[in-house]
Each structure stands twice: as C-alpha cells, then as structure tokens.
Amino acid sequence: MERFFKYVLPLLISIVALMEFYQVLMRYVFELPVMGLDELLIYPTLWLYILGSVNAAREDTQIKANVLDVFLKTEKSRLIVRVIADVMSVTVSCWLTYWAWDYFKYAKRVWKESPTLYIPTFWAECSLFIGLTLMTVYSGYYLLKNARRLISYAPLQSAEPLLQPTKEL
C-alpha cells in the first residue's frame, strides 16, 4: 500500500497543479477561459484529499492534540488515553462511513452529470465512501494494536542494584 501512495499522491497533486496552472495561464494571460476545466479539476482534487487522509490514517500521522501526554507521567496512562482516543476514532469513523454509504447509494441511483461536460459525478462522489471505509479499517487496526499493547502491558520491574553481594567462601 505504501508503494501505491508513493506514486498516486504525487501524480494527483501534479495533475491538480498543472490543471490550475493551465487555467490561470489561459484565463489571465491569454484571456481565453477554458470551459469545463473546473469540472475536470474536481475529480483529481477530491481523490487527492481523500487518499491523503487515508495515507495519514495508514501511517497514524493525523494531526493530534496530545495535551494529556504532557501531564501523564507513566507510559501505561498514556497508552490508556491512546486506546480511549482510538475507540472514539473508530466510533466516529464508523458513523461517518455509514453516512457515506447512504450517499454512495444515492449517487449511484441518481447518477448526476456535470453541467458542461456531462461527466458522471459518481466517480468523484464515491471517493468519500471508499476513503472513509479505508480510514475506518486503519483506525480499527491501530485500536487493536494499542489495546493489545495495553492488555499485555508489563510495568518495569524495580531497578535491581548493579552490584550483587557475593558470598565469600
């Protein structure tokens, strides 16, 4: 999966940048606006945002405000907070995925088309359901991983003296 994101995300951002550059060049330099380019831009942009979010969920690098970590002294207490946060993440992710599934079914049933180019908008709208499903899977993975760490947590033993008394013969 890492290889997929390594190539797809830079490709999508390059496409978006080139399309925007072309639009600005044509509109403001040559004063010839390109009709429909804004409609085409929606597709790689939505997929870029959604797949970028999936990648952040996969790497567990979402922006977090771990304020409690400053006040918690033990690793076990930090792990407990992490598991609670993971439970909340999975809960919210499941809820949003449920709503995205409803929207996915609606988009498939209605099969809207863009106003100028008549491209089915379903291909952009389905990104939300696919992305949220993957984010839920990754959130669940990190919940299980951290819950296992918490369950099998063994506190550090008290430090034993480095020099053991020796018996004299």
Secondary structure, 3 states (H helix, E strand, C coil): CHHHHHHHHHHHHHHHHHHHHHHHHHHHHCCCCCCCHHHHHHHHHHHHHHHHHHHHHHHCCCCCCCCHHHHCCCHHHHHHHHHHHHHHHHHHHHHHHHHHHHHHHHHHHHCCECCCCCCECHHHHHHHHHHHHHHHHHHHHHHHHHHHHHHCCCCCCCCCCCCCCCCCC
